Amino acid sequence: MTLGERIYLTWSYGRAQFLVGAVYNIVCTQLLTRGFSYSFYVDAFILKAAVYAITYYLVRQFRGRDAIFFYINLGLSRRKLQLSVLLVDFLVLAILLTTVMLIHG
């Protein structure tokens, strides 16, 4: 399996979490540009963990029970897919907030 295929499968697995995370990232970036505060940087990550947990719970509840077997049959575990979605989502938030901090700080 190539890297492009893995990226596509990770996107298709975590699409809902990526979209909710993207909206949260944009809102945090906009709030940080309006009033810069170092404490907001930490608060954004704490709230991100809560938003991610709620999103993960809702996606897990409403996803088809047999949908995960598609990824398991391809040799991808649920844990690795979820970890990659989590890491990408937090990394994007860290990059956005650091960029705003460097520009406005």
N, C-alpha and C positions, 0 to 999 in steps of 0.2 A: 504494500500500500504506500503510495507516494505521500509527500507532505501536503500537497494540494488536496488530495482526497481526505486526509485526516482533518484538515482545516474545514473542509466542506461538511464533513460528518459532525464535527464539533459544533459548527454553526447550526446545522439542522437539529441537533440534539438540544442545544441551549438557546434557541432563537428567542423564546419568550423571556428568558432571563437576561439575554443580551439587550433586548429592546427596553425592558424596564430599567435595566442598569444604565443604558444610554440616556434615557430621560432623566434619571437621577443625576447622572454626571453633568448633564447640561444645566440642570437647575442649580447644582452646587457651584459650578463654574460661574454662572451668572450672579449668584448671591455673593460669591467671593470677590467678583470684580466691582460690585456696588459698594461693599464695605469690607475692606481688607482687615483680617484679623487672624493671627496665628492660631488662636484657639478654635476657630472655625475649621481649620485644616484637620485637627484631631477629631472634632465633632462630626465632620463629614464622614470619616472612616468608621466611627462608631455607629452612626445612623445607617451607613452603607451595609454593615454587617446585619443590622436588624431588617432592613429592606430586603436584603438578599435571602435571609432566612424565611421571611414571609413569602417571597416569590418562589423559593424552592419548595416550600410546603404546598402552595397552591398548584404549582406545575405538577408536582408529584401526585396530588389528589385527583387532578383532572386529566392527566395523561392516560391514554389507554393502557390497560394492564399488560398487554402483550407487546407494546411498542418497543420496550427495551430489548426484546429478543432479537430485533433487527440488528442492533448494535453489538450484542453479544455474539451473534452468529458471524459478524465481521471480525471478531477478535478484539473488540474494544470493551473494556469493563465500564460499568456504570460509575464506579468510583473515579477512574481516570478521566472520564468525560466530564464529570461534575467538577473535579479539581481543575481541569483545564479551563472550564467556563469561569470558575471562581477567580483563578489567577489572571486571566485576561481582563476580566471586569475590574478587578482591583487595580491592576496595572494601568489601565486606561484612566481611571480616576486619579491615580497618583501622578501620572504624566500631565493631565490637564491642570490639576491643582498646583503642581510644581511650576508649570509654565506661567500660570496666573501669578503665583507668588514671585517669581523672578521678574516678571514684567511690572507688577504694581508694588512690589515690596521694596 
